[in-house]
Amino acid sequence: MGIAEQADGKGALKINVTAVPERGKANTALIALLSKTWRLPKTRLTLASGATDRRKVVHISGDTDALIRTLEDWMAKHHG
């Protein structure tokens, strides 16, 4: 898992999972990995778009300030 720069100059998480991309297995693995990494319940993470695409958008529900702190802490530890 790491940060990849996109063509538009914006960053995005680049994540590889070993699950095969059939019947949603890779999407389920992605949600499980993010849940474990950020210590969030899987029920708070949903695939907002990209179910059949390599580029996905994940929606994270919960307290915005707490989520920002969680993500900033993770970024500082792993990509700072």
Secondary structure by P-SEA (a helix, b strand, c coil): cbbbbccccbbbbbbbbccccccaaaaaaaaaaaaaaaccccccccccccccccbbbbbbbccaaaaaaaaaaaaaaccc
